[in-house]
Amino acid sequence: MKSGGKGAGGGRGGRPGAGSAKGKRPSHDARRRAAARPKAEGGEPMARASRPAAKPEAPKRTRAEVKAETAQVLSTGVQQLVVTPDENEMRIDRFLETRFPQLSFSHIQRIVRKGELRVDGKRADSKDRLSEGQTVRIPPLKLEQQAERPRSAKADADTIGFLHSITLYEDDDVMVLNKPAGLAVQGGSGTTRHVDGMLAALTDKDGQKPRLVHRLDKDTAGCLVIAKSRFAAATLAKTFRSRSARKVYWALVAGVPRVKQGRISTYLAREEAYDGDQRMAVAKHGEDGAMHAVTYYAIVETAAQKLGWLSLKPVTGRTHQLRAHAAHIGHPIVGDPKYFNIQNWELPGGIQNKLHLLARRIVLPHPRGKGTIDVSAPLPPHMRQSWNLLGFDDAPYDPIVEAPDE
């Protein structure tokens, strides 16, 4: 008799039966999963984690990092930037300075003058105002990546001390500085020390930095208005644009105008000098870039008909307006390196060859309706020396009378 073909515990060919727990072999997929499972030191598979650990949250980028990233993108080609609510009514040159601090003032003026910058597809001037939602076309820019240097607490303290020492007026919204002659208001080619840069030391806890609302030439001394908040900046910009701010300048000029009080009305346009320097020249109505400029003047005192102390009131605010107008009437401002055009004129002894122009007084409504801000600046040292030498008494305040606003 054949021995029973299926044994009690065996299957075909003597293999363990399928029902035997000990004899069950793992499937191919199970073996693959087991091989892939990490092993502990003893060779046993490690327990499976319930779920993967959450990824740490990416750190927020700083404003400097965002600007650096934007600069890298802009260096590659044309970009279209949309004006934000904070940038509403901002001048185009100020918009570019804010968005691209690496750009020099001369570079900004160059791309605007060449028509490379467009607003909503139209050519724009650097002094034009932007509106929220407009699109600004920026041409390709070669921006050098600027590493963010750590601020020095001592340097900031020194800067704050200096700014406070030249402050003529200050409240929560406005500062009026007595800008020294020779200190630039903004940076430019080769200019590293300027008021706009110094204001960074006054940045508040919310990241708001005081802002310029108008400008003075580097060699002009006197009243410079600073906005300490966005609201003040927007309101004061409207004040200057609407000519609601009254400005009075003092100047020492060569010779004495024949008319004691007068009005100078011309068109001024920018021209390139042979050495590449820029200056304003009297132009005709309709010429490219010509803008109307109006200045009232009055003679305060004279010195032997050789020198005249003028009080000047600009109605418009064109670049170099007072300097160009004084030269236009034949009485350029003493010490002016750009517009003094009298041949063989000798500087009187004891008078320094520096620009004798002072932003003497600024009168404007407070941005929050709190009355009127009325501030005067003293003569800078080189002008004080000249006034003393010539025997001028600066007690008379503002000799321009009956000078209309328009």
Stockholm file with secondary structure:
# STOCKHOLM 1.0

chainA/1-406         MKSGGKGAGGGRGGRPGAGSAKGKRPSHDARRRAAARPKAEGGEPMARASRPAAKPEAPKRTRAEVKAETAQVLSTGVQQLVVTPDENEMRIDRFLETRFPQLSFSHIQRIVRKGELRVDGKRADSKDRLSEGQTVRIPPLKLEQQAERPRSAKADADTIGFLHSITLYEDDDVMVLNKPAGLAVQGGSGTTRHVDGMLAALTDKDGQKPRLVHRLDKDTAGCLVIAKSRFAAATLAKTFRSRSARKVYWALVAGVPRVKQGRISTYLAREEAYDGDQRMAVAKHGEDGAMHAVTYYAIVETAAQKLGWLSLKPVTGRTHQLRAHAAHIGHPIVGDPKYFNIQNWELPGGIQNKLHLLARRIVLPHPRGKGTIDVSAPLPPHMRQSWNLLGFDDAPYDPIVEAPDE
#=GR chainA/1-406 SS CCCCSSCSSBCGGGCBCTTCTTTCCCCHHHHHHHHHSCBCTTSCBCCCCSSCCCCCCCCCCCHHHHHHHHHHHHTTSCEEEECCGGGTTCBHHHHHHHHCTTSCHHHHHHHHHTTCCEETTEECCTTCBCCTTCEEEECCCCCCCCCCCCCCHHHHHHHHHHHHHTEEEECSSEEEEEECTTCBSSCBTTBCCBHHHHGGGGCCTTSCCCEESSCCCTTCEEEEEEESSHHHHHHHHHHHHTTCSEEEEEEEEESCCSSSEEEEEEEEEEEECTTSCEEEEEECTTSTTCEEEEEEEEEEEEETTTEEEEEEEESSCCTTHHHHHHHHTTCCBTTCTTTCCCTTCCCCTTCCSSCCEEEEEEEEECTTSCSEEEEECCCCHHHHHHHHHHTCCCCCCCCCCSCCCC
#=GC SS_cons         CCCCSSCSSBCGGGCBCTTCTTTCCCCHHHHHHHHHSCBCTTSCBCCCCSSCCCCCCCCCCCHHHHHHHHHHHHTTSCEEEECCGGGTTCBHHHHHHHHCTTSCHHHHHHHHHTTCCEETTEECCTTCBCCTTCEEEECCCCCCCCCCCCCCHHHHHHHHHHHHHTEEEECSSEEEEEECTTCBSSCBTTBCCBHHHHGGGGCCTTSCCCEESSCCCTTCEEEEEEESSHHHHHHHHHHHHTTCSEEEEEEEEESCCSSSEEEEEEEEEEEECTTSCEEEEEECTTSTTCEEEEEEEEEEEEETTTEEEEEEEESSCCTTHHHHHHHHTTCCBTTCTTTCCCTTCCCCTTCCSSCCEEEEEEEEECTTSCSEEEEECCCCHHHHHHHHHHTCCCCCCCCCCSCCCC
//
